[in-house]
Amino acid sequence: MNNNPYRPSAAAESAAATPAAVVPAPKSIGLGRLLYVISLLLYPLIWGLDAGGRSTVSANGAALVAGAVASTNRLTLSQVLLGLFVIVAAFAIAFVVPVWLLRAIRRGHSWARIVLAVSTVVAWGLFVSRVIAEFDSEPLIGSLAVADWVLQTIAVAMFFAPSVNRWFRDAVES
């Protein structure tokens, strides 16, 4: 008999040692994650082509984007570093947050797919006018942006398929 309150009984130890039955995720979760990652990888291609194809980027324009107003055509080191920081932070947010949400979805957290769906719809609303303008000036970039949206839409729809809904419901119950 175990009278020590700080040491669990043998039955409790054996129950803790055996993991609960893990229900494998439906294939549509893996495919949806793959499609969403592909759409994330399209971002640098789309916006790199967009920035590289324009001749309107100047030293003053780059300084304004970085949050500093340049009075000459020369950038200071602090302006360049600030610009790099802003670019790295923006890409980190654009890549790290969705990847974190995709990992949470894979682990069975239903809130992550809802947050991903809402953020995808909000992104559509924010960038629809820009994509329409891209078709006028650069049809290739506009087409890539639409392909990106289609991939994201299919991926998010896969996260709400009936088999995935059952899997999330079972993951919450277990």
Secondary structure in CASP SS format (residue, H / E / C, confidence):
PFRMAT SS
TARGET T0000
AUTHOR 0000-0000-0000
METHOD secondary structure of the structure
MODEL  1
M C 1.00
N C 1.00
N C 1.00
N C 1.00
P C 1.00
Y C 1.00
R C 1.00
P C 1.00
S C 1.00
A H 1.00
A H 1.00
A H 1.00
E H 1.00
S H 1.00
A H 1.00
A H 1.00
A H 1.00
T C 1.00
P C 1.00
A C 1.00
A C 1.00
V C 1.00
V C 1.00
P C 1.00
A C 1.00
P C 1.00
K H 1.00
S H 1.00
I H 1.00
G H 1.00
L H 1.00
G H 1.00
R H 1.00
L H 1.00
L H 1.00
Y H 1.00
V H 1.00
I H 1.00
S H 1.00
L H 1.00
L H 1.00
L H 1.00
Y H 1.00
P H 1.00
L H 1.00
I H 1.00
W H 1.00
G H 1.00
L H 1.00
D H 1.00
A H 1.00
G H 1.00
G C 1.00
R C 1.00
S C 1.00
T C 1.00
V C 1.00
S C 1.00
A H 1.00
N H 1.00
G H 1.00
A H 1.00
A H 1.00
L H 1.00
V H 1.00
A C 1.00
G C 1.00
A C 1.00
V C 1.00
A C 1.00
S C 1.00
T C 1.00
N C 1.00
R C 1.00
L C 1.00
T C 1.00
L H 1.00
S H 1.00
Q H 1.00
V H 1.00
L H 1.00
L H 1.00
G H 1.00
L H 1.00
F H 1.00
V H 1.00
I H 1.00
V H 1.00
A H 1.00
A H 1.00
F H 1.00
A H 1.00
I H 1.00
A H 1.00
F H 1.00
V H 1.00
V H 1.00
P H 1.00
V H 1.00
W H 1.00
L H 1.00
L H 1.00
R H 1.00
A H 1.00
I H 1.00
R H 1.00
R C 1.00
G C 1.00
H C 1.00
S H 1.00
W H 1.00
A H 1.00
R H 1.00
I H 1.00
V H 1.00
L H 1.00
A H 1.00
V H 1.00
S H 1.00
T H 1.00
V H 1.00
V H 1.00
A H 1.00
W H 1.00
G H 1.00
L H 1.00
F H 1.00
V H 1.00
S H 1.00
R H 1.00
V H 1.00
I H 1.00
A H 1.00
E H 1.00
F H 1.00
D H 1.00
S H 1.00
E C 1.00
P H 1.00
L H 1.00
I H 1.00
G H 1.00
S H 1.00
L H 1.00
A H 1.00
V H 1.00
A H 1.00
D H 1.00
W H 1.00
V H 1.00
L H 1.00
Q H 1.00
T H 1.00
I H 1.00
A H 1.00
V H 1.00
A H 1.00
M H 1.00
F C 1.00
F C 1.00
A C 1.00
P H 1.00
S H 1.00
V H 1.00
N H 1.00
R H 1.00
W H 1.00
F H 1.00
R H 1.00
D H 1.00
A H 1.00
V H 1.00
E H 1.00
S C 1.00
END
